[in-house]
Amino acid sequence: MASRRSAPTAAFRCTECGWTTAKWAGRCGECQQWGTVVEAATQTGITASVTPLVPTRSARPITDIDTRETPRRTSGVGEFDRVLGGGIVPGAAILLSGEPGVGKSTLLIEVAAQSARSGRRVLYVSAEESLSQVRLRAERTGALHEELYLASETDLATTLGHIDNVRPDLLIVDSVQTVSSSLIEGSAGQPSQVREVASTLIRVAKERDLPVIIVGHVTKDGQVAGPRVLEHLVDVVCHFEGDRQTSLRFVRALKNRFGATDEVGCFDMTGTGIAEVPDPSSLFLSTRRSEPGTCVTVALEGRRALPVEVQALTLPTGAPNPRRIVSGVDAARVAMVLAVLEKRAGIRLSDQDVYVSTVGGVRLTEPAADLAIALAIASAASERPNPPQLAAIGELSLSGEIRRVTQHDQRRAEAARLGYRAVIDMSAGTLRSALAERTRHHAPAAAAADAPTF
């Protein structure tokens, strides 16, 4: 009689999703994470029974929960407070990610210095730089203060010892991928290490009402490096972004349990540190406004309405395939706008090279810039400049209709605040009507009467 063969026991388990396998694998077959498959210390499966425990705190009706807002503490950096929803909440865990060299450490040393100047003790734990390196940056940016404590540690237990000795009001750890725990196998940066370090720091933050700002590395795809659970554990996830070719930097909130996620903080990287830009309206406008081929639109960055100047240049060409070069705008939308201009407005562009760019290195991805791109190209083709106090807001359809865009009233209000007396939007109806209305805003009126229709 043949004996029944027993099923093989799973000897390895994924620390991320619990996937089990009889052989070790470098990549989990379920969640596709690398380096998360480890040897299972115990057999995995469904526990037969769980003994209930008496809870230390009984459940309460939701109507009895105190709804008073948790007090916030200002970080001393207004643009950073804007993104956080008004300030730092005691006990909050904040994750700040960004590309290498974008200025994360510079921003946080400024936050630490401003918090120290307000009378709060700050502990800055740098696991990537030495104390002298952090001191040199602080001297350059003017961030020296007696209440700002520095520690260069890569061990989690030693970091907790510094917290007990200093007893800070704000903790900054730079970065979570370079700190490791001796209780977990693997080197720093491994998913299991990142999870353990982040969990311990967050637990300390909740137990002591100590706000913690954790710096996180990013992958080549721009995602936070390490296990995805890291973003679930923290209360706020901020991303620090910027172009290396410009000094402008933005902080965006990708997750915020204490406020909205549509706020954007604007900063300017200078030789002496990082400076706030509370009103960046003039950053994306050129100084010369009388040249043909320019038009201003109002774009949204979070809740902020920012005027952006679009520039266009057209050149006759005999090549069978005219060039279409863009910078800061979507090439597909520019191609669509060119087709609408030629078909619906009668402006011949198939025999001309067209160049479209934005001022200041900003990138326009929203459809609200379609009308401004069309007016800039039409101005370049006709060699007539748009009125200097004209702004265009609207999305173009393939039929030549101008559609309403989101937050239209806010965009018009920002344009009026900056002195743009004429705003062409969906009230014009069609692109041909918008081109005709553009000529009517020229001064003097006699010149406008003799102006062409495009």
C-alpha positions as CSV (number, residue, x, y, z in Angstrom):
1,M,0.0,0.0,0.0
2,A,1.5,3.3,-1.1
3,S,2.0,5.9,1.7
4,R,0.6,9.4,1.3
5,R,3.3,12.0,0.6
6,S,3.3,14.9,3.0
7,A,3.2,18.5,1.6
8,P,6.6,20.3,1.8
9,T,6.9,22.9,4.5
10,A,7.5,26.5,3.4
11,A,11.0,27.4,4.6
12,F,11.1,31.0,3.4
13,R,8.6,33.8,3.8
14,C,8.3,37.4,2.4
15,T,8.4,40.0,5.2
16,E,6.2,42.3,3.1
17,C,3.2,40.3,2.1
18,G,3.7,36.9,3.8
19,W,4.2,34.9,0.6
20,T,5.9,31.5,1.3
21,T,8.1,29.3,-0.8
22,A,10.1,26.2,-0.3
23,K,13.2,27.7,-1.9
24,W,14.9,31.0,-1.3
25,A,14.3,33.7,-4.0
26,G,15.8,37.1,-4.3
27,R,12.5,38.6,-5.4
28,C,9.1,38.0,-3.9
29,G,6.7,36.2,-6.3
30,E,3.7,38.0,-5.0
31,C,4.6,41.7,-4.2
32,Q,7.7,41.7,-6.5
33,Q,9.9,43.3,-3.8
34,W,13.6,42.6,-3.8
35,G,15.4,41.3,-0.7
36,T,12.3,40.6,1.4
37,V,12.3,36.8,1.3
38,V,13.9,35.5,4.5
39,E,14.0,32.2,6.3
40,A,10.9,31.5,8.3
41,A,11.7,31.0,11.9
42,T,8.3,29.3,12.5
43,Q,5.8,27.6,10.3
44,T,3.3,30.0,8.8
45,G,-0.4,29.3,8.7
46,I,-3.7,30.0,10.5
47,T,-3.5,29.9,14.3
48,A,-5.9,27.4,15.7
49,S,-7.2,29.8,18.5
50,V,-6.4,33.1,20.0
51,T,-6.9,33.8,23.7
52,P,-8.8,37.1,24.2
53,L,-7.2,39.7,26.4
54,V,-8.9,42.4,28.5
55,P,-8.3,45.7,26.8
56,T,-6.5,48.4,28.8
57,R,-8.8,51.1,27.3
58,S,-12.4,50.3,26.6
59,A,-14.1,51.3,23.3
60,R,-16.0,54.6,23.4
61,P,-18.9,56.0,21.4
62,I,-17.7,58.1,18.5
63,T,-19.9,61.0,19.8
64,D,-17.9,61.1,23.0
65,I,-14.5,61.7,21.3
66,D,-13.1,65.1,21.8
67,T,-13.0,67.0,18.5
68,R,-10.8,69.8,19.5
69,E,-8.1,70.4,17.0
70,T,-4.7,69.1,18.0
71,P,-2.4,72.1,18.7
72,R,0.3,72.8,16.1
73,R,3.8,74.1,16.5
74,T,5.2,76.3,13.8
75,S,8.4,75.1,12.3
76,G,9.6,78.7,11.7
77,V,9.5,78.1,8.0
78,G,6.2,79.4,6.7
79,E,6.3,77.6,3.4
80,F,6.9,74.3,5.1
81,D,4.1,75.0,7.6
82,R,1.8,75.7,4.6
83,V,2.4,72.2,3.2
84,L,2.0,70.6,6.7
85,G,-1.4,72.2,7.1
86,G,-0.4,75.0,9.4
87,G,2.4,73.6,11.5
88,I,3.9,70.5,13.1
89,V,1.5,68.4,15.2
90,P,3.0,67.0,18.4
91,G,3.7,63.3,17.9
92,A,3.5,63.4,14.2
93,A,5.8,61.3,12.0
94,I,6.8,63.2,8.8
95,L,8.6,61.6,5.9
96,L,10.5,63.9,3.5
97,S,11.7,62.4,0.3
98,G,13.5,63.8,-2.7
99,E,16.2,63.4,-5.3
100,P,19.9,63.3,-4.2
101,G,21.2,66.9,-4.0
102,V,17.9,68.6,-4.2
103,G,18.4,70.2,-0.8
104,K,16.6,68.1,1.7
105,S,19.3,68.5,4.4
106,T,19.6,72.2,3.7
107,L,15.8,72.6,4.3
108,L,15.8,70.5,7.4
109,I,18.8,72.3,9.0
110,E,16.9,75.6,8.4
111,V,13.7,74.1,10.0
112,A,15.9,72.9,13.0
113,A,17.5,76.3,13.4
114,Q,14.2,78.2,13.3
115,S,12.6,75.8,15.8
116,A,15.6,76.2,18.1
117,R,15.3,80.0,17.9
118,S,11.7,79.7,19.0
119,G,12.8,78.1,22.2
120,R,12.4,74.4,21.4
121,R,15.2,71.9,21.7
122,V,16.0,70.1,18.5
123,L,18.0,66.9,18.0
124,Y,19.4,66.5,14.4
125,V,20.7,62.9,13.9
126,S,22.8,62.6,10.7
127,A,23.6,59.1,9.6
128,E,25.2,60.2,6.4
129,E,27.4,63.1,7.3
130,S,29.9,63.8,10.1
131,L,29.3,66.5,12.7
132,S,31.8,68.8,11.1
133,Q,30.1,68.5,7.7
134,V,26.7,69.4,9.3
135,R,28.4,72.3,11.2
136,L,29.9,73.7,8.0
137,R,26.5,73.7,6.3
138,A,24.9,75.4,9.4
139,E,27.6,78.1,9.4
140,R,27.0,78.8,5.7
141,T,23.3,79.0,6.1
142,G,23.3,80.8,9.4
143,A,21.7,78.0,11.3
144,L,23.8,77.9,14.5
145,H,22.0,77.9,17.8
146,E,22.7,76.5,21.3
147,E,19.4,74.6,21.4
148,L,20.2,72.7,18.2
149,Y,22.0,69.4,19.1
150,L,23.8,67.3,16.5
151,A,24.5,63.6,16.6
152,S,26.2,61.4,13.9
153,E,24.9,57.9,14.5
154,T,23.9,54.9,12.3
155,D,22.7,52.6,15.2
156,L,19.1,52.8,16.2
157,A,19.7,51.9,19.9
158,T,22.3,54.7,20.2
159,T,19.9,57.1,18.6
160,L,17.3,56.3,21.2
161,G,19.9,56.9,23.9
162,H,20.6,60.4,22.4
163,I,16.8,61.0,22.6
164,D,16.8,60.1,26.3
165,N,19.7,62.3,27.1
166,V,18.8,65.4,25.1
167,R,15.0,65.2,25.5
168,P,14.3,67.2,22.3
169,D,11.0,68.9,21.3
170,L,11.8,68.0,17.6
171,L,13.7,65.0,16.2
172,I,15.2,64.9,12.7
173,V,16.7,61.7,11.3
174,D,18.7,61.9,8.1
175,S,18.1,59.3,6.7
176,V,16.0,56.3,7.6
177,Q,17.8,54.1,5.0
178,T,21.2,54.6,6.7
179,V,20.1,53.7,10.2
180,S,20.1,50.1,11.3
181,S,19.1,48.0,14.3
182,S,21.2,45.2,15.7
183,L,18.1,43.2,16.5
184,I,17.3,42.7,12.8
185,E,19.5,40.8,10.3
186,G,20.7,42.6,7.2
187,S,22.4,45.8,6.4
188,A,21.0,49.3,6.6
189,G,18.6,50.1,3.8
190,Q,17.1,46.6,3.6
191,P,13.3,46.5,3.8
192,S,13.3,44.7,7.1
193,Q,15.8,47.3,8.6
194,V,13.8,50.3,7.2
195,R,10.6,48.9,8.6
196,E,12.1,48.3,12.1
197,V,13.8,51.7,12.3
198,A,10.7,53.6,11.1
199,S,8.4,51.6,13.4
200,T,10.6,52.3,16.4
201,L,11.0,56.0,15.7
202,I,7.2,56.4,15.2
203,R,6.5,54.5,18.4
204,V,8.8,56.9,20.3
205,A,7.1,59.8,18.6
206,K,3.6,58.7,19.7
207,E,4.6,57.8,23.2
208,R,6.4,61.1,23.9
209,D,4.4,63.5,21.7
210,L,7.7,64.1,20.0
211,P,7.4,65.2,16.3
212,V,9.8,63.3,14.1
213,I,10.9,64.3,10.6
214,I,12.5,61.4,8.7
215,V,14.4,61.8,5.5
216,G,13.8,59.1,2.9
217,H,15.8,58.2,-0.2
218,V,14.0,57.7,-3.6
219,T,14.6,55.2,-6.4
220,K,15.3,56.1,-10.0
221,D,11.6,56.1,-10.6
222,G,11.0,58.8,-8.0
223,Q,9.4,56.5,-5.4
224,V,10.4,56.3,-1.8
225,A,13.0,53.6,-1.4
226,G,12.3,50.7,0.9
227,P,9.0,48.9,1.8
228,R,5.7,50.5,0.8
229,V,4.6,50.1,4.4
230,L,6.9,53.0,5.3
231,E,4.5,55.5,3.7
232,H,1.6,53.8,5.5
233,L,3.3,54.1,8.9
234,V,4.0,57.9,8.8
235,D,1.4,60.6,9.2
236,V,2.7,63.0,6.5
237,V,4.6,62.2,3.3
238,C,6.2,65.2,1.6
239,H,8.2,65.3,-1.6
240,F,11.0,67.8,-2.2
241,E,11.5,68.4,-5.9
242,G,13.3,70.8,-8.2
243,D,15.3,71.1,-11.4
244,R,19.0,71.1,-11.1
245,Q,19.2,73.8,-13.8
246,T,17.2,76.3,-11.8
247,S,17.2,77.3,-8.1
248,L,13.5,76.9,-7.6
249,R,12.3,74.1,-5.3
250,F,8.8,72.8,-4.4
251,V,7.6,70.8,-1.4
252,R,4.4,68.9,-2.0
253,A,2.4,66.8,0.4
254,L,1.5,63.4,-1.0
255,K,-0.2,62.3,2.2
256,N,-1.3,64.3,5.2
257,R,-3.5,63.1,8.1
258,F,-3.7,66.6,9.6
259,G,-4.5,68.7,6.6
260,A,-4.9,69.0,2.8
261,T,-2.6,67.5,0.2
262,D,-3.0,70.2,-2.4
263,E,-0.7,72.8,-0.9
264,V,2.7,73.6,-2.4
265,G,5.7,75.2,-0.7
266,C,8.0,77.3,-2.8
267,F,11.7,77.8,-2.0
268,D,14.7,79.3,-3.7
269,M,18.2,77.7,-3.3
270,T,20.8,80.4,-2.9
271,G,24.5,80.4,-2.0
272,T,23.7,81.1,1.6
273,G,21.0,78.4,2.0
274,I,17.4,78.1,1.2
275,A,15.0,81.0,1.1
276,E,11.2,81.1,1.2
277,V,9.3,82.4,-1.9
278,P,5.9,83.4,-0.5
279,D,4.8,85.1,-3.7
280,P,6.4,83.3,-6.7
281,S,4.2,85.1,-9.3
282,S,7.1,87.0,-10.9
283,L,9.4,84.0,-11.3
284,F,7.9,82.7,-14.6
285,L,7.5,86.0,-16.4
286,S,10.1,87.7,-18.6
287,T,11.1,91.3,-18.4
288,R,10.4,92.1,-22.1
289,R,6.7,92.0,-22.9
290,S,6.5,93.7,-26.3
291,E,8.0,91.0,-28.5
292,P,5.7,88.8,-30.7
293,G,5.2,85.2,-29.7
294,T,4.5,85.6,-26.0
295,C,1.3,85.1,-24.0
296,V,0.6,84.7,-20.2
297,T,-1.6,82.0,-18.7
298,V,-2.4,81.2,-15.1
299,A,-1.4,77.7,-13.9
300,L,-2.2,76.0,-10.7
301,E,0.5,74.5,-8.4
302,G,-1.5,72.9,-5.6
303,R,-3.8,75.7,-4.4
304,R,-1.6,78.4,-5.8
305,A,-2.3,80.2,-9.0
306,L,0.9,81.2,-10.8
307,P,1.2,83.3,-13.9
308,V,3.4,81.6,-16.5
309,E,4.6,83.1,-19.7
310,V,4.5,80.9,-22.8
311,Q,6.9,81.9,-25.7
312,A,6.7,80.7,-29.3
313,L,8.8,81.2,-32.4
314,T,8.0,80.3,-36.0
315,L,10.4,80.1,-38.9
316,P,9.7,79.2,-42.6
317,T,11.2,76.0,-43.7
318,G,11.4,74.0,-46.9
319,A,11.9,70.7,-45.2
320,P,9.2,68.1,-45.8
321,N,8.8,67.6,-42.0
322,P,8.9,70.9,-40.1
323,R,10.5,70.8,-36.7
324,R,8.3,70.9,-33.6
325,I,10.6,71.7,-30.6
326,V,9.1,72.2,-27.1
327,S,10.4,72.9,-23.7
328,G,8.3,73.0,-20.5
329,V,5.1,72.0,-22.3
330,D,3.6,68.7,-23.6
331,A,4.6,68.0,-27.2
332,A,1.4,66.1,-27.9
333,R,-0.8,69.1,-26.8
334,V,1.3,71.5,-28.8
335,A,0.8,69.3,-31.9
336,M,-2.9,69.3,-31.3
337,V,-3.0,73.1,-30.9
338,L,-1.1,73.5,-34.2
339,A,-3.6,71.4,-35.9
340,V,-6.5,73.3,-34.5
341,L,-4.9,76.6,-35.4
342,E,-4.5,75.5,-39.0
343,K,-7.9,73.9,-39.4
344,R,-10.2,76.1,-37.3
345,A,-8.4,79.5,-37.5
346,G,-6.8,79.3,-41.0
347,I,-3.3,80.0,-39.8
348,R,-0.9,78.0,-42.0
349,L,1.8,76.4,-40.0
350,S,2.6,73.2,-41.9
351,D,5.5,74.9,-43.8
352,Q,7.1,76.5,-40.6
353,D,9.3,75.3,-37.8
354,V,7.6,75.9,-34.5
355,Y,9.4,76.3,-31.1
356,V,7.4,76.6,-27.9
357,S,8.9,77.1,-24.4
358,T,8.1,78.4,-20.9
359,V,9.9,81.0,-18.9
360,G,11.7,80.1,-15.7
361,G,11.9,76.3,-16.3
362,V,8.4,75.6,-15.1
363,R,6.5,72.7,-16.8
364,L,2.9,73.1,-17.9
365,T,1.0,69.9,-18.1
366,E,-2.6,71.0,-17.6
367,P,-5.0,71.7,-20.5
368,A,-5.6,75.3,-19.2
369,A,-2.5,76.4,-21.1
370,D,-3.9,75.4,-24.5
371,L,-5.3,78.9,-25.3
372,A,-2.1,80.7,-24.2
373,I,0.0,78.4,-26.4
374,A,-2.3,79.1,-29.4
375,L,-2.2,82.8,-28.9
376,A,1.6,82.8,-28.6
377,I,2.0,80.8,-31.8
378,A,-0.5,83.0,-33.6
379,S,1.4,86.1,-32.4
380,A,4.7,84.7,-33.6
381,A,3.2,83.7,-37.0
382,S,1.6,87.2,-37.5
383,E,4.6,89.1,-36.1
384,R,2.2,91.1,-33.9
385,P,2.8,91.0,-30.2
386,N,-0.1,90.3,-27.8
387,P,-1.2,93.1,-25.5
388,P,1.2,93.3,-22.5
389,Q,-1.8,93.2,-20.1
390,L,-3.5,90.2,-21.6
391,A,-3.8,86.7,-20.1
392,A,-5.4,83.6,-21.7
393,I,-7.0,80.8,-19.7
394,G,-8.8,77.9,-21.4
395,E,-8.7,74.4,-22.9
396,L,-9.0,73.9,-26.6
397,S,-11.1,71.1,-28.1
398,L,-10.5,69.7,-31.6
399,S,-13.5,71.6,-32.8
400,G,-11.9,74.9,-31.8
401,E,-14.1,75.4,-28.8
402,I,-12.7,77.0,-25.6
403,R,-13.6,74.9,-22.6
404,R,-13.8,75.9,-18.9
405,V,-11.0,74.8,-16.7
406,T,-10.8,73.9,-13.0
407,Q,-10.5,76.8,-10.5
408,H,-11.3,79.3,-13.2
409,D,-12.4,82.0,-10.8
410,Q,-9.3,81.7,-8.7
411,R,-7.2,82.0,-11.9
412,R,-9.0,85.1,-13.0
413,A,-8.7,86.7,-9.5
414,E,-4.9,86.1,-9.6
415,A,-4.6,87.6,-13.1
416,A,-6.6,90.7,-11.9
417,R,-4.4,91.0,-8.8
418,L,-1.3,91.1,-11.0
419,G,-2.7,93.8,-13.3
420,Y,-3.9,91.8,-16.3
421,R,-6.9,93.8,-17.2
422,A,-7.9,91.6,-20.2
423,V,-8.5,87.9,-19.8
424,I,-9.5,85.7,-22.7
425,D,-11.2,82.5,-21.5
426,M,-14.2,80.3,-22.4
427,S,-16.4,83.4,-22.7
428,A,-14.9,83.9,-26.2
429,G,-16.5,80.7,-27.3
430,T,-14.1,79.6,-30.1
431,L,-10.5,80.0,-31.0
432,R,-11.3,82.2,-33.9
433,S,-13.3,84.5,-31.7
434,A,-10.4,84.6,-29.2
435,L,-7.9,85.6,-31.9
436,A,-10.2,88.4,-33.0
437,E,-10.7,89.5,-29.4
438,R,-7.0,89.6,-28.9
439,T,-6.6,92.3,-31.6
440,R,-9.3,94.5,-30.0
441,H,-7.3,94.8,-26.8
442,H,-4.5,96.5,-28.7
443,A,-3.9,100.2,-28.1
444,P,-4.5,102.6,-29.7
445,A,-7.9,101.7,-31.0
446,A,-7.0,102.8,-34.6
447,A,-4.2,100.3,-34.7
448,A,-6.6,97.6,-33.5
449,A,-9.1,98.4,-36.3
450,D,-6.4,97.8,-38.9
451,A,-5.0,94.7,-37.3
452,P,-5.3,91.3,-39.0
453,T,-7.7,88.8,-37.6
454,F,-5.0,86.5,-36.3
